[in-house]
Amino acid sequence: MGNDRQKHMTSIGGQAVLEGVMMLGPANRAVAVRKPDGEIIVDTQANNMLVTRWKLKKIPLIRGVISFFDSIIIGVKATMFSAEFVDLEPDDPEAEPSGFDRFLEKTFGDKLISVIMWLSVVLALIFGVALFMLFPTMVAGFVKNLFTNHTFITFPSGFAAACENVVGNRVFLNVLEAVARLAILLAYMTLISKLKDMQRVFEYHGAEHKTIACYEAGEDLTVENVKKHTRFHPRCGTSFLLIVMVVSVFFFAFLQWSDVWTRMGMRLLLLPLVAGVSYELIKLAGKSKNGCVAWLTKPGLWLQKLTTREPDESQIEVAVASLKAVMPDNKEEDKW
Protein backbone atom coordinates (compact mmCIF):
# COMPACT_ATOMS: atom_id res chain seq x y z
CA MET A 1 0.00 0.00 0.00
CA GLY A 2 3.01 2.28 0.09
CA ASN A 3 4.09 4.86 2.58
CA ASP A 4 0.95 6.70 3.70
CA ARG A 5 2.29 8.63 6.69
CA GLN A 6 0.47 11.93 6.90
CA LYS A 7 2.85 14.87 6.85
CA HIS A 8 0.00 17.22 6.04
CA MET A 9 -3.60 16.65 7.12
CA THR A 10 -5.47 18.19 4.22
CA SER A 11 -9.06 19.34 4.15
CA ILE A 12 -9.29 18.41 0.48
CA GLY A 13 -11.78 15.69 -0.38
CA GLY A 14 -13.50 14.51 -3.49
CA GLN A 15 -15.55 11.95 -5.32
CA ALA A 16 -15.50 9.96 -8.51
CA VAL A 17 -17.68 11.09 -11.40
CA LEU A 18 -18.23 9.75 -14.92
CA GLU A 19 -14.76 9.25 -16.39
CA GLY A 20 -13.31 11.70 -13.92
CA VAL A 21 -12.73 13.01 -10.41
CA MET A 22 -14.09 15.99 -8.50
CA MET A 23 -11.85 17.56 -5.85
CA LEU A 24 -13.09 20.00 -3.22
CA GLY A 25 -10.46 22.33 -1.79
CA PRO A 26 -10.51 25.10 0.81
CA ALA A 27 -11.16 27.83 -1.78
CA ASN A 28 -12.00 26.10 -5.06
CA ARG A 29 -13.50 22.94 -6.43
CA ALA A 30 -12.52 21.26 -9.67
CA VAL A 31 -13.84 18.51 -11.91
CA ALA A 32 -11.35 16.77 -14.21
CA VAL A 33 -12.78 14.54 -16.94
CA ARG A 34 -11.11 12.38 -19.58
CA LYS A 35 -12.81 13.14 -22.89
CA PRO A 36 -13.35 10.38 -25.50
CA ASP A 37 -10.42 11.76 -27.53
CA GLY A 38 -8.08 11.35 -24.52
CA GLU A 39 -7.86 15.03 -23.55
CA ILE A 40 -8.27 15.92 -19.87
CA ILE A 41 -10.57 18.90 -19.34
CA VAL A 42 -10.60 20.62 -15.94
CA ASP A 43 -13.41 22.90 -14.76
CA THR A 44 -12.47 25.01 -11.70
CA GLN A 45 -14.94 27.14 -9.75
CA ALA A 46 -15.01 29.06 -6.49
CA ASN A 47 -15.99 26.89 -3.54
CA ASN A 48 -19.20 28.69 -2.58
CA MET A 49 -20.55 26.24 0.00
CA LEU A 50 -23.58 26.82 2.22
CA VAL A 51 -21.67 25.93 5.38
CA THR A 52 -19.18 28.71 4.61
CA ARG A 53 -21.67 31.30 3.37
CA TRP A 54 -23.84 30.82 6.45
CA LYS A 55 -20.75 31.00 8.71
CA LEU A 56 -21.48 27.59 10.25
CA LYS A 57 -18.09 26.01 9.63
CA LYS A 58 -17.07 26.10 13.30
CA ILE A 59 -20.37 25.05 14.87
CA PRO A 60 -20.27 21.33 15.73
CA LEU A 61 -23.17 19.10 14.66
CA ILE A 62 -24.87 21.85 12.63
CA ARG A 63 -21.95 22.05 10.21
CA GLY A 64 -22.25 18.32 9.60
CA VAL A 65 -25.88 18.55 8.49
CA ILE A 66 -25.21 21.52 6.19
CA SER A 67 -22.05 19.90 4.81
CA PHE A 68 -24.10 16.81 3.93
CA PHE A 69 -26.42 18.88 1.74
CA ASP A 70 -23.42 20.77 0.34
CA SER A 71 -21.82 17.49 -0.73
CA ILE A 72 -25.01 16.40 -2.50
CA ILE A 73 -25.35 19.68 -4.40
CA ILE A 74 -21.69 19.80 -5.42
CA GLY A 75 -21.66 16.10 -6.30
CA VAL A 76 -24.69 16.42 -8.57
CA LYS A 77 -23.23 19.45 -10.35
CA ALA A 78 -19.92 17.63 -10.85
CA THR A 79 -21.67 14.55 -12.24
CA MET A 80 -23.76 16.70 -14.60
CA PHE A 81 -20.59 18.37 -15.89
CA SER A 82 -18.86 15.04 -16.47
CA ALA A 83 -21.93 13.64 -18.24
CA GLU A 84 -21.53 16.28 -20.95
CA PHE A 85 -18.37 14.52 -22.17
CA VAL A 86 -19.45 10.90 -21.78
CA ASP A 87 -21.64 9.19 -24.34
CA LEU A 88 -23.73 7.13 -21.97
CA GLU A 89 -26.31 5.98 -24.50
CA PRO A 90 -25.56 6.67 -28.15
CA ASP A 91 -28.55 7.97 -30.05
CA ASP A 92 -30.13 5.83 -32.72
CA PRO A 93 -30.46 8.17 -35.71
CA GLU A 94 -33.45 6.17 -36.95
CA ALA A 95 -35.29 6.16 -33.61
CA GLU A 96 -38.25 8.50 -33.25
CA PRO A 97 -38.73 10.24 -29.87
CA SER A 98 -41.83 9.11 -28.02
CA GLY A 99 -44.69 11.42 -27.19
CA PHE A 100 -43.55 11.54 -23.57
CA ASP A 101 -40.01 12.46 -24.66
CA ARG A 102 -41.35 15.31 -26.78
CA PHE A 103 -43.50 16.50 -23.87
CA LEU A 104 -40.51 16.59 -21.52
CA GLU A 105 -38.34 18.43 -24.05
CA LYS A 106 -41.08 20.98 -24.69
CA THR A 107 -41.73 21.51 -20.97
CA PHE A 108 -38.17 21.75 -19.68
CA GLY A 109 -36.13 22.57 -22.78
CA ASP A 110 -32.39 22.83 -22.11
CA LYS A 111 -32.99 22.20 -18.40
CA LEU A 112 -34.29 18.66 -19.00
CA ILE A 113 -31.02 16.95 -18.04
CA SER A 114 -30.79 19.00 -14.85
CA VAL A 115 -34.38 18.19 -13.93
CA ILE A 116 -33.80 14.47 -14.48
CA MET A 117 -30.56 14.57 -12.46
CA TRP A 118 -32.09 16.35 -9.47
CA LEU A 119 -35.17 14.15 -9.57
CA SER A 120 -32.86 11.13 -9.51
CA VAL A 121 -31.08 12.53 -6.44
CA VAL A 122 -34.36 13.13 -4.58
CA LEU A 123 -35.58 9.62 -5.40
CA ALA A 124 -32.20 8.16 -4.37
CA LEU A 125 -32.36 9.95 -1.00
CA ILE A 126 -35.90 8.73 -0.39
CA PHE A 127 -34.88 5.22 -1.39
CA GLY A 128 -31.79 5.34 0.85
CA VAL A 129 -33.70 6.52 3.93
CA ALA A 130 -36.43 3.95 3.32
CA LEU A 131 -34.02 1.05 2.71
CA PHE A 132 -31.38 1.70 5.37
CA MET A 133 -33.34 3.50 8.08
CA LEU A 134 -37.01 2.52 7.89
CA PHE A 135 -37.05 -0.98 6.39
CA PRO A 136 -34.92 -2.52 9.22
CA THR A 137 -37.45 -1.13 11.70
CA MET A 138 -40.23 -2.83 9.77
CA VAL A 139 -38.27 -6.10 9.82
CA ALA A 140 -37.85 -5.93 13.61
CA GLY A 141 -41.51 -4.97 14.01
CA PHE A 142 -42.53 -7.92 11.86
CA VAL A 143 -40.52 -10.33 14.01
CA LYS A 144 -42.01 -8.82 17.17
CA ASN A 145 -45.56 -9.25 15.88
CA LEU A 146 -44.80 -12.75 14.66
CA PHE A 147 -43.84 -14.02 18.11
CA THR A 148 -45.76 -11.78 20.52
CA ASN A 149 -49.09 -11.15 18.80
CA HIS A 150 -49.20 -14.48 16.93
CA THR A 151 -50.07 -12.49 13.83
CA PHE A 152 -49.22 -15.26 11.39
CA ILE A 153 -48.42 -18.43 13.37
CA THR A 154 -49.77 -19.94 16.59
CA PHE A 155 -47.02 -21.50 18.71
CA PRO A 156 -47.32 -23.94 21.64
CA SER A 157 -47.99 -22.01 24.86
CA GLY A 158 -44.64 -22.74 26.53
CA PHE A 159 -42.60 -21.86 23.45
CA ALA A 160 -44.73 -18.79 22.78
CA ALA A 161 -44.21 -17.47 26.32
CA ALA A 162 -40.43 -17.88 26.05
CA CYS A 163 -40.39 -16.12 22.67
CA GLU A 164 -42.46 -13.24 24.00
CA ASN A 165 -40.00 -12.67 26.83
CA VAL A 166 -37.08 -12.51 24.41
CA VAL A 167 -38.60 -10.82 21.36
CA GLY A 168 -40.57 -8.33 23.43
CA ASN A 169 -37.34 -7.10 25.03
CA ARG A 170 -36.26 -3.68 23.73
CA VAL A 171 -32.58 -4.63 23.74
CA PHE A 172 -33.24 -7.67 21.53
CA LEU A 173 -35.30 -5.61 19.08
CA ASN A 174 -32.61 -2.96 18.85
CA VAL A 175 -29.94 -5.57 18.19
CA LEU A 176 -32.12 -7.26 15.59
CA GLU A 177 -32.77 -3.92 13.89
CA ALA A 178 -29.04 -3.08 13.88
CA VAL A 179 -28.12 -6.45 12.39
CA ALA A 180 -30.78 -6.05 9.71
CA ARG A 181 -29.53 -2.56 8.85
CA LEU A 182 -25.89 -3.61 8.51
CA ALA A 183 -26.84 -6.72 6.54
CA ILE A 184 -28.85 -4.63 4.08
CA LEU A 185 -25.95 -2.17 3.70
CA LEU A 186 -23.43 -4.94 3.01
CA ALA A 187 -25.79 -6.67 0.57
CA TYR A 188 -26.40 -3.40 -1.27
CA MET A 189 -22.70 -2.54 -1.48
CA THR A 190 -21.85 -6.04 -2.67
CA LEU A 191 -24.53 -5.88 -5.36
CA ILE A 192 -23.47 -2.55 -6.84
CA SER A 193 -19.80 -3.60 -6.71
CA LYS A 194 -20.69 -6.39 -9.14
CA LEU A 195 -22.26 -4.06 -11.70
CA LYS A 196 -20.05 -3.70 -14.77
CA ASP A 197 -21.00 -0.05 -15.31
CA MET A 198 -19.75 0.84 -11.81
CA GLN A 199 -16.28 -0.64 -12.20
CA ARG A 200 -14.69 2.41 -13.85
CA VAL A 201 -16.36 4.74 -11.34
CA PHE A 202 -14.83 2.67 -8.53
CA GLU A 203 -11.44 2.85 -10.27
CA TYR A 204 -11.66 6.64 -10.37
CA HIS A 205 -12.72 6.48 -6.71
CA GLY A 206 -9.49 4.60 -5.98
CA ALA A 207 -7.52 7.16 -7.98
CA GLU A 208 -9.03 9.97 -5.91
CA HIS A 209 -8.02 8.31 -2.63
CA LYS A 210 -4.50 7.43 -3.75
CA THR A 211 -3.88 10.96 -5.02
CA ILE A 212 -5.02 12.56 -1.76
CA ALA A 213 -2.88 10.08 0.21
CA CYS A 214 0.16 11.05 -1.89
CA TYR A 215 -0.51 14.75 -1.26
CA GLU A 216 -0.90 14.13 2.49
CA ALA A 217 2.41 12.25 2.51
CA GLY A 218 4.13 15.38 1.17
CA GLU A 219 5.24 13.78 -2.08
CA ASP A 220 5.19 15.26 -5.56
CA LEU A 221 1.99 14.49 -7.40
CA THR A 222 3.32 12.21 -10.11
CA VAL A 223 1.71 9.04 -11.41
CA GLU A 224 4.55 6.89 -10.05
CA ASN A 225 4.31 8.43 -6.58
CA VAL A 226 0.51 8.14 -6.47
CA LYS A 227 0.59 4.48 -7.51
CA LYS A 228 2.51 3.59 -4.31
CA HIS A 229 -0.27 4.71 -2.00
CA THR A 230 -3.36 3.00 -0.64
CA ARG A 231 -6.78 3.33 -2.21
CA PHE A 232 -8.41 3.29 1.25
CA HIS A 233 -8.99 6.55 3.13
CA PRO A 234 -10.65 7.17 6.55
CA ARG A 235 -12.54 10.27 5.30
CA CYS A 236 -14.27 8.41 2.47
CA GLY A 237 -18.02 8.73 1.97
CA THR A 238 -18.27 4.95 2.24
CA SER A 239 -16.80 5.13 5.74
CA PHE A 240 -19.17 7.99 6.54
CA LEU A 241 -22.15 5.84 5.52
CA LEU A 242 -21.03 3.05 7.83
CA ILE A 243 -20.50 5.52 10.69
CA VAL A 244 -24.05 6.81 10.13
CA MET A 245 -25.29 3.24 10.50
CA VAL A 246 -23.37 2.71 13.77
CA VAL A 247 -24.33 6.10 15.25
CA SER A 248 -27.98 5.50 14.37
CA VAL A 249 -27.87 2.21 16.28
CA PHE A 250 -26.67 4.06 19.38
CA PHE A 251 -29.27 6.85 19.21
CA PHE A 252 -32.18 4.65 18.17
CA ALA A 253 -31.48 2.27 21.07
CA PHE A 254 -33.02 4.84 23.43
CA LEU A 255 -36.33 4.89 21.58
CA GLN A 256 -39.26 2.95 22.98
CA TRP A 257 -40.95 0.23 20.94
CA SER A 258 -44.51 1.54 21.02
CA ASP A 259 -45.42 0.80 17.42
CA VAL A 260 -43.49 0.58 14.16
CA TRP A 261 -44.88 3.75 12.56
CA THR A 262 -44.14 5.96 15.59
CA ARG A 263 -40.65 4.51 15.78
CA MET A 264 -40.01 5.20 12.08
CA GLY A 265 -41.22 8.78 12.53
CA MET A 266 -38.83 9.28 15.43
CA ARG A 267 -35.99 7.96 13.27
CA LEU A 268 -36.68 10.57 10.62
CA LEU A 269 -36.65 13.32 13.24
CA LEU A 270 -33.32 12.09 14.62
CA LEU A 271 -31.60 11.84 11.21
CA PRO A 272 -30.12 15.40 11.33
CA LEU A 273 -28.57 14.66 14.74
CA VAL A 274 -27.21 11.33 13.49
CA ALA A 275 -25.69 13.06 10.43
CA GLY A 276 -24.15 15.80 12.58
CA VAL A 277 -22.52 13.38 15.03
CA SER A 278 -21.29 11.16 12.19
CA TYR A 279 -19.64 14.16 10.52
CA GLU A 280 -17.76 15.01 13.71
CA LEU A 281 -16.56 11.42 14.01
CA ILE A 282 -15.34 11.33 10.40
CA LYS A 283 -13.44 14.58 11.03
CA LEU A 284 -11.83 13.00 14.09
CA ALA A 285 -10.90 9.90 12.08
CA GLY A 286 -9.32 12.04 9.38
CA LYS A 287 -6.96 13.93 11.68
CA SER A 288 -6.40 11.71 14.72
CA LYS A 289 -3.35 9.47 15.09
CA ASN A 290 -4.83 7.74 18.14
CA GLY A 291 -4.61 3.96 17.91
CA CYS A 292 -8.13 3.49 19.25
CA VAL A 293 -9.57 5.83 16.60
CA ALA A 294 -7.59 4.01 13.91
CA TRP A 295 -9.05 0.70 15.10
CA LEU A 296 -12.59 2.10 15.03
CA THR A 297 -12.14 3.25 11.42
CA LYS A 298 -11.06 -0.20 10.21
CA PRO A 299 -14.59 -1.40 9.29
CA GLY A 300 -15.04 1.63 7.03
CA LEU A 301 -11.74 0.90 5.31
CA TRP A 302 -12.76 -2.73 4.82
CA LEU A 303 -16.02 -1.61 3.24
CA GLN A 304 -14.04 0.46 0.73
CA LYS A 305 -12.79 -2.82 -0.74
CA LEU A 306 -16.22 -2.95 -2.35
CA THR A 307 -16.41 0.68 -3.53
CA THR A 308 -12.85 1.27 -4.79
CA ARG A 309 -10.68 -0.46 -7.37
CA GLU A 310 -7.04 -0.04 -8.32
CA PRO A 311 -6.88 2.65 -11.04
CA ASP A 312 -4.74 2.66 -14.15
CA GLU A 313 -2.25 5.41 -14.95
CA SER A 314 -4.66 7.36 -17.14
CA GLN A 315 -7.18 7.56 -14.30
CA ILE A 316 -4.50 8.67 -11.85
CA GLU A 317 -3.56 11.46 -14.28
CA VAL A 318 -7.14 12.73 -14.14
CA ALA A 319 -7.20 12.67 -10.32
CA VAL A 320 -3.87 14.49 -10.16
CA ALA A 321 -5.12 17.19 -12.55
CA SER A 322 -8.20 17.71 -10.39
CA LEU A 323 -6.23 17.91 -7.13
CA LYS A 324 -3.63 20.31 -8.53
CA ALA A 325 -6.45 22.66 -9.56
CA VAL A 326 -7.62 23.10 -5.94
CA MET A 327 -4.31 23.00 -4.04
CA PRO A 328 -3.71 26.31 -2.23
CA ASP A 329 -0.36 28.02 -2.66
CA ASN A 330 -0.03 28.20 1.12
CA LYS A 331 -0.64 24.91 2.95
CA GLU A 332 -1.59 26.86 6.07
CA GLU A 333 -4.85 27.62 4.25
CA ASP A 334 -5.49 23.88 3.94
CA LYS A 335 -5.91 22.39 7.41
CA TRP A 336 -8.27 19.62 8.35
C-alpha positions as CSV (number, residue, x, y, z in Angstrom):
1,M,0.0,0.0,0.0
2,G,3.0,2.3,0.1
3,N,4.1,4.9,2.6
4,D,1.0,6.7,3.7
5,R,2.3,8.6,6.7
6,Q,0.5,11.9,6.9
7,K,2.8,14.9,6.9
8,H,0.0,17.2,6.0
9,M,-3.6,16.7,7.1
10,T,-5.5,18.2,4.2
11,S,-9.1,19.3,4.2
12,I,-9.3,18.4,0.5
13,G,-11.8,15.7,-0.4
14,G,-13.5,14.5,-3.5
15,Q,-15.5,12.0,-5.3
16,A,-15.5,10.0,-8.5
17,V,-17.7,11.1,-11.4
18,L,-18.2,9.8,-14.9
19,E,-14.8,9.2,-16.4
20,G,-13.3,11.7,-13.9
21,V,-12.7,13.0,-10.4
22,M,-14.1,16.0,-8.5
23,M,-11.9,17.6,-5.8
24,L,-13.1,20.0,-3.2
25,G,-10.5,22.3,-1.8
26,P,-10.5,25.1,0.8
27,A,-11.2,27.8,-1.8
28,N,-12.0,26.1,-5.1
29,R,-13.5,22.9,-6.4
30,A,-12.5,21.3,-9.7
31,V,-13.8,18.5,-11.9
32,A,-11.4,16.8,-14.2
33,V,-12.8,14.5,-16.9
34,R,-11.1,12.4,-19.6
35,K,-12.8,13.1,-22.9
36,P,-13.3,10.4,-25.5
37,D,-10.4,11.8,-27.5
38,G,-8.1,11.4,-24.5
39,E,-7.9,15.0,-23.6
40,I,-8.3,15.9,-19.9
41,I,-10.6,18.9,-19.3
42,V,-10.6,20.6,-15.9
43,D,-13.4,22.9,-14.8
44,T,-12.5,25.0,-11.7
45,Q,-14.9,27.1,-9.8
46,A,-15.0,29.1,-6.5
47,N,-16.0,26.9,-3.5
48,N,-19.2,28.7,-2.6
49,M,-20.6,26.2,0.0
50,L,-23.6,26.8,2.2
51,V,-21.7,25.9,5.4
52,T,-19.2,28.7,4.6
53,R,-21.7,31.3,3.4
54,W,-23.8,30.8,6.5
55,K,-20.8,31.0,8.7
56,L,-21.5,27.6,10.3
57,K,-18.1,26.0,9.6
58,K,-17.1,26.1,13.3
59,I,-20.4,25.0,14.9
60,P,-20.3,21.3,15.7
61,L,-23.2,19.1,14.7
62,I,-24.9,21.8,12.6
63,R,-21.9,22.0,10.2
64,G,-22.3,18.3,9.6
65,V,-25.9,18.6,8.5
66,I,-25.2,21.5,6.2
67,S,-22.1,19.9,4.8
68,F,-24.1,16.8,3.9
69,F,-26.4,18.9,1.7
70,D,-23.4,20.8,0.3
71,S,-21.8,17.5,-0.7
72,I,-25.0,16.4,-2.5
73,I,-25.3,19.7,-4.4
74,I,-21.7,19.8,-5.4
75,G,-21.7,16.1,-6.3
76,V,-24.7,16.4,-8.6
77,K,-23.2,19.4,-10.4
78,A,-19.9,17.6,-10.9
79,T,-21.7,14.6,-12.2
80,M,-23.8,16.7,-14.6
81,F,-20.6,18.4,-15.9
82,S,-18.9,15.0,-16.5
83,A,-21.9,13.6,-18.2
84,E,-21.5,16.3,-21.0
85,F,-18.4,14.5,-22.2
86,V,-19.4,10.9,-21.8
87,D,-21.6,9.2,-24.3
88,L,-23.7,7.1,-22.0
89,E,-26.3,6.0,-24.5
90,P,-25.6,6.7,-28.1
91,D,-28.5,8.0,-30.0
92,D,-30.1,5.8,-32.7
93,P,-30.5,8.2,-35.7
94,E,-33.5,6.2,-36.9
95,A,-35.3,6.2,-33.6
96,E,-38.2,8.5,-33.2
97,P,-38.7,10.2,-29.9
98,S,-41.8,9.1,-28.0
99,G,-44.7,11.4,-27.2
100,F,-43.6,11.5,-23.6
101,D,-40.0,12.5,-24.7
102,R,-41.3,15.3,-26.8
103,F,-43.5,16.5,-23.9
104,L,-40.5,16.6,-21.5
105,E,-38.3,18.4,-24.0
106,K,-41.1,21.0,-24.7
107,T,-41.7,21.5,-21.0
108,F,-38.2,21.7,-19.7
109,G,-36.1,22.6,-22.8
110,D,-32.4,22.8,-22.1
111,K,-33.0,22.2,-18.4
112,L,-34.3,18.7,-19.0
113,I,-31.0,16.9,-18.0
114,S,-30.8,19.0,-14.8
115,V,-34.4,18.2,-13.9
116,I,-33.8,14.5,-14.5
117,M,-30.6,14.6,-12.5
118,W,-32.1,16.4,-9.5
119,L,-35.2,14.2,-9.6
120,S,-32.9,11.1,-9.5
121,V,-31.1,12.5,-6.4
122,V,-34.4,13.1,-4.6
123,L,-35.6,9.6,-5.4
124,A,-32.2,8.2,-4.4
125,L,-32.4,9.9,-1.0
126,I,-35.9,8.7,-0.4
127,F,-34.9,5.2,-1.4
128,G,-31.8,5.3,0.9
129,V,-33.7,6.5,3.9
130,A,-36.4,3.9,3.3
131,L,-34.0,1.1,2.7
132,F,-31.4,1.7,5.4
133,M,-33.3,3.5,8.1
134,L,-37.0,2.5,7.9
135,F,-37.0,-1.0,6.4
136,P,-34.9,-2.5,9.2
137,T,-37.5,-1.1,11.7
138,M,-40.2,-2.8,9.8
139,V,-38.3,-6.1,9.8
140,A,-37.9,-5.9,13.6
141,G,-41.5,-5.0,14.0
142,F,-42.5,-7.9,11.9
143,V,-40.5,-10.3,14.0
144,K,-42.0,-8.8,17.2
145,N,-45.6,-9.2,15.9
146,L,-44.8,-12.8,14.7
147,F,-43.8,-14.0,18.1
148,T,-45.8,-11.8,20.5
149,N,-49.1,-11.1,18.8
150,H,-49.2,-14.5,16.9
151,T,-50.1,-12.5,13.8
152,F,-49.2,-15.3,11.4
153,I,-48.4,-18.4,13.4
154,T,-49.8,-19.9,16.6
155,F,-47.0,-21.5,18.7
156,P,-47.3,-23.9,21.6
157,S,-48.0,-22.0,24.9
158,G,-44.6,-22.7,26.5
159,F,-42.6,-21.9,23.5
160,A,-44.7,-18.8,22.8
161,A,-44.2,-17.5,26.3
162,A,-40.4,-17.9,26.1
163,C,-40.4,-16.1,22.7
164,E,-42.5,-13.2,24.0
165,N,-40.0,-12.7,26.8
166,V,-37.1,-12.5,24.4
167,V,-38.6,-10.8,21.4
168,G,-40.6,-8.3,23.4
169,N,-37.3,-7.1,25.0
170,R,-36.3,-3.7,23.7
171,V,-32.6,-4.6,23.7
172,F,-33.2,-7.7,21.5
173,L,-35.3,-5.6,19.1
174,N,-32.6,-3.0,18.9
175,V,-29.9,-5.6,18.2
176,L,-32.1,-7.3,15.6
177,E,-32.8,-3.9,13.9
178,A,-29.0,-3.1,13.9
179,V,-28.1,-6.5,12.4
180,A,-30.8,-6.1,9.7
181,R,-29.5,-2.6,8.9
182,L,-25.9,-3.6,8.5
183,A,-26.8,-6.7,6.5
184,I,-28.9,-4.6,4.1
185,L,-26.0,-2.2,3.7
186,L,-23.4,-4.9,3.0
187,A,-25.8,-6.7,0.6
188,Y,-26.4,-3.4,-1.3
189,M,-22.7,-2.5,-1.5
190,T,-21.8,-6.0,-2.7
191,L,-24.5,-5.9,-5.4
192,I,-23.5,-2.6,-6.8
193,S,-19.8,-3.6,-6.7
194,K,-20.7,-6.4,-9.1
195,L,-22.3,-4.1,-11.7
196,K,-20.1,-3.7,-14.8
197,D,-21.0,0.0,-15.3
198,M,-19.7,0.8,-11.8
199,Q,-16.3,-0.6,-12.2
200,R,-14.7,2.4,-13.9
201,V,-16.4,4.7,-11.3
202,F,-14.8,2.7,-8.5
203,E,-11.4,2.8,-10.3
204,Y,-11.7,6.6,-10.4
205,H,-12.7,6.5,-6.7
206,G,-9.5,4.6,-6.0
207,A,-7.5,7.2,-8.0
208,E,-9.0,10.0,-5.9
209,H,-8.0,8.3,-2.6
210,K,-4.5,7.4,-3.7
211,T,-3.9,11.0,-5.0
212,I,-5.0,12.6,-1.8
213,A,-2.9,10.1,0.2
214,C,0.2,11.0,-1.9
215,Y,-0.5,14.7,-1.3
216,E,-0.9,14.1,2.5
217,A,2.4,12.3,2.5
218,G,4.1,15.4,1.2
219,E,5.2,13.8,-2.1
220,D,5.2,15.3,-5.6
221,L,2.0,14.5,-7.4
222,T,3.3,12.2,-10.1
223,V,1.7,9.0,-11.4
224,E,4.5,6.9,-10.1
225,N,4.3,8.4,-6.6
226,V,0.5,8.1,-6.5
227,K,0.6,4.5,-7.5
228,K,2.5,3.6,-4.3
229,H,-0.3,4.7,-2.0
230,T,-3.4,3.0,-0.6
231,R,-6.8,3.3,-2.2
232,F,-8.4,3.3,1.3
233,H,-9.0,6.6,3.1
234,P,-10.6,7.2,6.5
235,R,-12.5,10.3,5.3
236,C,-14.3,8.4,2.5
237,G,-18.0,8.7,2.0
238,T,-18.3,5.0,2.2
239,S,-16.8,5.1,5.7
240,F,-19.2,8.0,6.5
241,L,-22.1,5.8,5.5
242,L,-21.0,3.0,7.8
243,I,-20.5,5.5,10.7
244,V,-24.0,6.8,10.1
245,M,-25.3,3.2,10.5
246,V,-23.4,2.7,13.8
247,V,-24.3,6.1,15.2
248,S,-28.0,5.5,14.4
249,V,-27.9,2.2,16.3
250,F,-26.7,4.1,19.4
251,F,-29.3,6.8,19.2
252,F,-32.2,4.7,18.2
253,A,-31.5,2.3,21.1
254,F,-33.0,4.8,23.4
255,L,-36.3,4.9,21.6
256,Q,-39.3,3.0,23.0
257,W,-41.0,0.2,20.9
258,S,-44.5,1.5,21.0
259,D,-45.4,0.8,17.4
260,V,-43.5,0.6,14.2
261,W,-44.9,3.7,12.6
262,T,-44.1,6.0,15.6
263,R,-40.7,4.5,15.8
264,M,-40.0,5.2,12.1
265,G,-41.2,8.8,12.5
266,M,-38.8,9.3,15.4
267,R,-36.0,8.0,13.3
268,L,-36.7,10.6,10.6
269,L,-36.7,13.3,13.2
270,L,-33.3,12.1,14.6
271,L,-31.6,11.8,11.2
272,P,-30.1,15.4,11.3
273,L,-28.6,14.7,14.7
274,V,-27.2,11.3,13.5
275,A,-25.7,13.1,10.4
276,G,-24.2,15.8,12.6
277,V,-22.5,13.4,15.0
278,S,-21.3,11.2,12.2
279,Y,-19.6,14.2,10.5
280,E,-17.8,15.0,13.7
281,L,-16.6,11.4,14.0
282,I,-15.3,11.3,10.4
283,K,-13.4,14.6,11.0
284,L,-11.8,13.0,14.1
285,A,-10.9,9.9,12.1
286,G,-9.3,12.0,9.4
287,K,-7.0,13.9,11.7
288,S,-6.4,11.7,14.7
289,K,-3.4,9.5,15.1
290,N,-4.8,7.7,18.1
291,G,-4.6,4.0,17.9
292,C,-8.1,3.5,19.2
293,V,-9.6,5.8,16.6
294,A,-7.6,4.0,13.9
295,W,-9.0,0.7,15.1
296,L,-12.6,2.1,15.0
297,T,-12.1,3.3,11.4
298,K,-11.1,-0.2,10.2
299,P,-14.6,-1.4,9.3
300,G,-15.0,1.6,7.0
301,L,-11.7,0.9,5.3
302,W,-12.8,-2.7,4.8
303,L,-16.0,-1.6,3.2
304,Q,-14.0,0.5,0.7
305,K,-12.8,-2.8,-0.7
306,L,-16.2,-2.9,-2.4
307,T,-16.4,0.7,-3.5
308,T,-12.9,1.3,-4.8
309,R,-10.7,-0.5,-7.4
310,E,-7.0,0.0,-8.3
311,P,-6.9,2.6,-11.0
312,D,-4.7,2.7,-14.1
313,E,-2.2,5.4,-15.0
314,S,-4.7,7.4,-17.1
315,Q,-7.2,7.6,-14.3
316,I,-4.5,8.7,-11.9
317,E,-3.6,11.5,-14.3
318,V,-7.1,12.7,-14.1
319,A,-7.2,12.7,-10.3
320,V,-3.9,14.5,-10.2
321,A,-5.1,17.2,-12.6
322,S,-8.2,17.7,-10.4
323,L,-6.2,17.9,-7.1
324,K,-3.6,20.3,-8.5
325,A,-6.5,22.7,-9.6
326,V,-7.6,23.1,-5.9
327,M,-4.3,23.0,-4.0
328,P,-3.7,26.3,-2.2
329,D,-0.4,28.0,-2.7
330,N,0.0,28.2,1.1
331,K,-0.6,24.9,2.9
332,E,-1.6,26.9,6.1
333,E,-4.8,27.6,4.3
334,D,-5.5,23.9,3.9
335,K,-5.9,22.4,7.4
336,W,-8.3,19.6,8.4
